[in-house]
Amino acid sequence: AAFRCTLCGHCTQVCPSKIDLQGIWYSLRQECSTALGLHPKGFKLLKEGVVKEGNIFSYPNVDRALWVDFVGDLPPEGIKKPRAKVMYFVGCVSSFSPLAQDVPQTFASLLIKAGVDFTILGPEECCCGFPLMAAGMKEQMLGLIKYNTEKVRTLGADTIIFNCPSCYMTWRQEYSPHLPGVSMKHSTEFLLERIREGRLRLNPPQQDTLKVTYHDPCDLGRNQGVYEAPRGVLHSIPGLEFRESRNQRDRAICCGGGGVLESADPKMATDISYKTYDSFRETGAQTLVTACPQCKRMFQGARKHLHGPMEVMDITELLLRCL
């Protein structure tokens, strides 16, 4: 039962006694997994994948950057460089999941069009460690922190950007003490800055994506307080009709893919995704936009199952369509 939770933080948000319930869940999982050796079977595979291959899927990590081959306007020198001021940390889901690989493709295209000098780690990137922490195996992520921080120092990067809110949250909480002076930003924060600088000029969206609603990812919104940047990006698109849902900001409902719930109880995870996707129908929006590759995965599955009317896309995909 300790693992049948998305770790979305909503219980902490609404607790009248201000108890850190989310922290209790993390501690309880740590006690179960590490001290007692009790955890869902799927977590053993997750741990083995990260330890042996550097990613949660147990895929050869050498394939982590295969998505780059599908990036439009790729410069001749590529986007993996020995030195750069900006490092794009892609994450496991965006790197390997077929339902999410278009997110790094579109984000990289936006960075190229905005003239950003950036690099990726490619096959040298390893999991941030959040899945291990969520599984109650935090001690296993210490080596990942050391490895990834050394890579940042080697690059000379002073800014790290993320699509994945869980990676973003983990780096801010667990990595930042080891990287003083390094700025860490979610893709929506970084893109909004480029829009305001005039480096990304936007056109009105197509008619079939004119009416848009937005889902706040738990680790980006409630757990890191980033609400305005994605809305700022959406409001920067001329002619777009933005429709807020009832479940917004700190009241947002998890997509079902948080807290490595899929490894513990996949049916519960998909059931949550169906209900959350369905809750956005009342907005009358044509497109459900989110800012998380995992949320996009879950909602795409829900749309297919429910034969839903709303297209699902990451905010980077919408932005690229409007250039």
VMD Tcl script that draws the C-alpha trace (Angstrom):
set ca {
  {0.00 0.00 0.00}
  {2.94 2.35 0.62}
  {3.70 2.26 -3.10}
  {0.16 2.77 -4.44}
  {0.61 6.54 -4.56}
  {1.69 8.98 -7.26}
  {3.61 11.20 -4.79}
  {1.79 14.12 -6.38}
  {1.78 16.09 -3.12}
  {-1.92 16.95 -3.13}
  {-2.46 15.40 0.30}
  {0.19 17.68 1.77}
  {-1.38 20.66 0.00}
  {-4.84 20.12 1.51}
  {-3.87 18.76 4.94}
  {-5.52 21.06 7.53}
  {-2.81 20.23 10.07}
  {0.00 21.12 7.63}
  {1.58 17.67 7.95}
  {4.22 16.83 5.33}
  {2.39 13.73 4.17}
  {4.40 13.53 0.97}
  {7.60 13.40 3.01}
  {6.09 10.64 5.13}
  {5.36 8.58 2.01}
  {8.98 8.96 0.84}
  {10.24 7.93 4.29}
  {7.88 4.97 4.48}
  {9.03 3.74 1.08}
  {12.64 4.09 2.15}
  {11.90 2.04 5.27}
  {10.10 -0.66 3.29}
  {12.60 -0.96 0.42}
  {15.93 -0.43 2.13}
  {15.42 -1.59 5.71}
  {12.90 -4.37 5.15}
  {13.50 -5.32 1.52}
  {9.79 -5.04 0.76}
  {8.72 -3.45 -2.50}
  {6.76 -4.29 -5.67}
  {8.48 -6.71 -8.04}
  {8.62 -4.09 -10.78}
  {11.00 -1.98 -8.70}
  {13.67 -4.66 -8.90}
  {13.69 -4.37 -12.70}
  {13.72 -0.58 -12.46}
  {16.75 -0.65 -10.15}
  {18.61 -3.16 -12.32}
  {18.03 -1.02 -15.40}
  {19.45 2.10 -13.79}
  {22.42 0.31 -12.22}
  {23.38 -1.75 -15.28}
  {22.41 0.51 -18.21}
  {21.90 3.97 -16.73}
  {18.18 4.16 -17.56}
  {14.91 2.83 -16.16}
  {14.04 0.83 -19.29}
  {17.15 -1.41 -19.32}
  {17.83 -0.34 -22.91}
  {21.43 0.05 -24.10}
  {22.36 3.54 -22.99}
  {24.33 4.01 -26.20}
  {20.92 4.48 -27.87}
  {19.91 7.35 -25.57}
  {20.29 9.98 -28.30}
  {18.77 8.18 -31.29}
  {15.97 10.79 -31.27}
  {18.49 13.37 -32.50}
  {18.33 11.86 -36.00}
  {14.77 13.22 -36.33}
  {15.49 16.82 -35.27}
  {14.78 19.34 -38.01}
  {17.42 21.89 -39.08}
  {20.13 19.97 -37.26}
  {23.45 21.86 -37.57}
  {26.31 20.05 -39.37}
  {28.28 19.71 -36.12}
  {25.31 18.14 -34.34}
  {24.13 19.07 -30.86}
  {26.53 17.03 -28.72}
  {29.51 19.27 -28.05}
  {32.55 19.01 -25.75}
  {31.86 22.46 -24.23}
  {28.75 24.63 -23.94}
  {27.23 27.09 -21.49}
  {23.81 25.43 -21.70}
  {23.26 21.72 -21.14}
  {19.98 20.04 -22.01}
  {19.34 17.10 -19.69}
  {16.89 14.92 -21.61}
  {15.91 12.21 -19.10}
  {14.98 8.55 -19.51}
  {11.35 8.84 -20.62}
  {12.06 11.44 -23.31}
  {15.10 9.52 -24.53}
  {13.56 6.07 -24.83}
  {9.76 6.10 -24.80}
  {8.30 6.12 -28.35}
  {5.32 8.14 -27.06}
  {7.60 10.87 -25.72}
  {10.60 11.06 -28.05}
  {9.02 13.84 -30.09}
  {9.32 16.09 -27.01}
  {13.14 16.35 -27.10}
  {12.98 16.58 -30.88}
  {10.72 19.64 -30.80}
  {12.52 21.23 -27.86}
  {15.91 20.85 -29.55}
  {14.43 22.37 -32.73}
  {13.20 25.36 -30.72}
  {16.62 25.84 -29.13}
  {18.28 25.72 -32.56}
  {15.80 28.24 -34.01}
  {16.35 30.52 -31.02}
  {20.12 30.44 -31.62}
  {20.94 28.83 -28.28}
  {24.43 27.36 -27.95}
  {23.62 24.13 -26.12}
  {24.72 20.55 -25.83}
  {23.40 17.19 -24.67}
  {25.28 14.39 -22.95}
  {23.85 11.76 -25.29}
  {25.05 8.25 -24.40}
  {26.98 9.74 -21.49}
  {23.79 10.89 -19.78}
  {22.50 8.71 -16.93}
  {19.20 8.63 -15.07}
  {18.79 11.50 -12.60}
  {17.86 9.01 -9.88}
  {14.31 10.16 -9.17}
  {12.79 6.72 -9.89}
  {15.13 5.17 -7.32}
  {14.28 7.83 -4.76}
  {10.56 7.32 -5.38}
  {11.07 3.56 -5.00}
  {12.66 4.03 -1.58}
  {16.19 3.34 -2.83}
  {17.74 6.78 -2.41}
  {21.18 5.49 -1.46}
  {21.43 3.95 -4.95}
  {21.24 7.38 -6.58}
  {24.32 8.85 -4.88}
  {26.60 7.50 -7.59}
  {24.35 9.00 -10.27}
  {24.56 12.42 -8.64}
  {28.36 12.26 -8.58}
  {28.56 11.06 -12.18}
  {26.14 13.60 -13.67}
  {27.58 16.57 -11.76}
  {31.08 15.71 -12.99}
  {29.75 15.75 -16.56}
  {28.33 19.25 -16.03}
  {31.70 20.49 -14.74}
  {33.48 18.96 -17.73}
  {31.17 20.82 -20.12}
  {31.65 24.14 -18.33}
  {27.87 24.62 -18.35}
  {26.34 27.33 -16.18}
  {22.72 26.54 -17.10}
  {20.89 23.20 -17.22}
  {17.46 22.88 -18.82}
  {14.91 20.09 -18.51}
  {11.72 18.89 -20.20}
  {10.99 16.38 -17.48}
  {9.59 17.96 -14.28}
  {10.79 15.01 -12.18}
  {14.35 15.44 -13.46}
  {14.02 19.20 -12.90}
  {12.80 18.72 -9.33}
  {15.47 16.13 -8.52}
  {18.33 18.24 -9.84}
  {17.11 21.32 -7.93}
  {16.71 19.39 -4.69}
  {19.54 16.84 -4.81}
  {22.11 18.17 -7.29}
  {22.15 21.93 -6.73}
  {24.24 21.75 -3.49}
  {26.98 20.12 -5.58}
  {26.76 22.70 -8.40}
  {26.88 26.18 -6.85}
  {26.29 28.94 -9.37}
  {24.63 26.66 -11.93}
  {21.14 27.76 -12.96}
  {18.50 25.07 -13.44}
  {15.38 25.81 -15.49}
  {12.43 23.94 -16.87}
  {11.91 24.18 -20.62}
  {8.90 26.50 -20.17}
  {10.95 28.96 -18.10}
  {13.79 28.95 -20.62}
  {11.51 29.27 -23.64}
  {9.52 32.13 -22.13}
  {12.77 34.06 -21.74}
  {13.66 33.47 -25.40}
  {10.15 34.58 -26.48}
  {10.43 37.79 -24.49}
  {13.85 38.43 -26.00}
  {12.28 38.21 -29.45}
  {14.30 35.15 -30.44}
  {11.18 33.08 -31.10}
  {8.54 34.86 -33.17}
  {5.13 33.23 -32.95}
  {2.21 33.03 -35.35}
  {-1.43 32.21 -34.56}
  {-2.12 28.47 -34.18}
  {-3.98 26.41 -36.74}
  {-7.75 26.26 -36.38}
  {-7.66 22.70 -35.05}
  {-5.46 23.74 -32.12}
  {-7.01 27.15 -31.46}
  {-8.76 26.25 -28.18}
  {-6.26 24.97 -25.65}
  {-6.36 23.86 -22.02}
  {-3.35 23.13 -19.83}
  {-2.52 20.39 -17.32}
  {-0.12 21.29 -14.49}
  {2.36 18.42 -13.99}
  {2.65 17.63 -10.29}
  {6.44 17.86 -10.03}
  {6.50 21.12 -11.98}
  {3.52 22.88 -10.42}
  {2.63 21.77 -6.93}
  {6.08 20.36 -6.07}
  {8.21 23.16 -7.57}
  {5.80 26.09 -7.83}
  {6.19 26.66 -11.58}
  {2.73 27.78 -12.70}
  {3.28 31.05 -14.54}
  {5.97 30.10 -17.07}
  {3.89 27.59 -19.08}
  {0.91 29.94 -19.01}
  {3.18 32.78 -20.09}
  {4.27 30.71 -23.09}
  {0.65 29.97 -24.03}
  {-0.44 33.60 -23.63}
  {2.45 34.62 -25.92}
  {0.84 32.79 -28.86}
  {-1.31 35.29 -30.75}
  {-4.91 34.26 -31.35}
  {-4.76 31.26 -29.03}
  {-7.88 30.73 -26.90}
  {-6.69 29.48 -23.52}
  {-9.28 27.73 -21.37}
  {-8.38 26.99 -17.75}
  {-9.86 23.88 -16.16}
  {-11.27 23.63 -12.67}
  {-8.38 21.40 -11.63}
  {-5.55 23.83 -12.13}
  {-2.38 24.99 -10.38}
  {-2.17 23.58 -6.83}
  {-5.50 21.78 -7.34}
  {-4.25 19.87 -10.39}
  {-4.85 16.12 -10.55}
  {-1.99 13.74 -11.32}
  {-1.87 12.09 -14.76}
  {-1.31 8.75 -13.02}
  {2.31 8.43 -14.11}
  {3.91 9.99 -11.03}
  {5.80 8.31 -8.20}
  {6.75 5.31 -10.42}
  {3.19 4.07 -9.83}
  {3.25 2.26 -13.18}
  {5.86 -0.13 -11.76}
  {3.79 -0.80 -8.63}
  {0.22 -0.83 -9.91}
  {-0.11 -0.22 -13.67}
  {-3.91 -0.59 -13.61}
  {-4.27 2.11 -10.97}
  {-1.97 4.39 -12.99}
  {-4.00 3.98 -16.18}
  {-7.33 4.38 -14.33}
  {-6.13 7.71 -12.95}
  {-5.03 8.83 -16.41}
  {-8.50 8.08 -17.82}
  {-10.24 10.12 -15.12}
  {-7.85 13.04 -15.36}
  {-8.00 13.23 -19.16}
  {-11.79 13.04 -19.01}
  {-11.95 15.91 -16.49}
  {-10.64 18.33 -19.14}
  {-13.51 17.68 -21.57}
  {-15.72 20.26 -19.85}
  {-13.37 23.03 -21.02}
  {-14.41 22.42 -24.63}
  {-10.76 22.62 -25.66}
  {-9.49 21.03 -28.85}
  {-6.05 20.38 -27.41}
  {-4.82 19.28 -23.99}
  {-1.34 20.69 -23.48}
  {1.05 19.65 -20.75}
  {4.72 20.27 -19.99}
  {5.88 16.79 -19.05}
  {6.78 13.82 -21.27}
  {5.33 11.36 -18.75}
  {2.02 13.25 -18.59}
  {1.91 13.25 -22.38}
  {2.45 9.46 -22.44}
  {-0.32 8.83 -19.95}
  {-2.83 11.15 -21.62}
  {-2.13 9.74 -25.07}
  {-2.99 6.30 -23.74}
  {-6.14 7.67 -22.10}
  {-7.24 9.42 -25.29}
  {-6.85 6.22 -27.28}
  {-8.79 4.18 -24.71}
  {-11.58 6.74 -24.29}
  {-11.68 7.76 -27.97}
  {-11.30 11.29 -26.61}
  {-11.80 14.38 -28.75}
  {-8.85 16.37 -27.40}
  {-5.47 16.06 -29.05}
  {-2.62 15.68 -26.55}
  {0.67 17.46 -26.99}
  {3.61 18.87 -25.10}
  {3.86 22.64 -24.93}
  {7.05 22.52 -27.02}
  {5.15 20.84 -29.86}
  {2.47 23.53 -29.86}
  {5.12 26.24 -29.83}
  {7.00 24.74 -32.76}
  {3.79 24.62 -34.80}
  {3.31 28.34 -34.22}
  {6.72 29.49 -35.46}
}
mol new
graphics top color blue
foreach p $ca { graphics top sphere $p radius 0.5 }
foreach p [lrange $ca 0 end-1] q [lrange $ca 1 end] { graphics top cylinder $p $q radius 0.2 }
display resetview
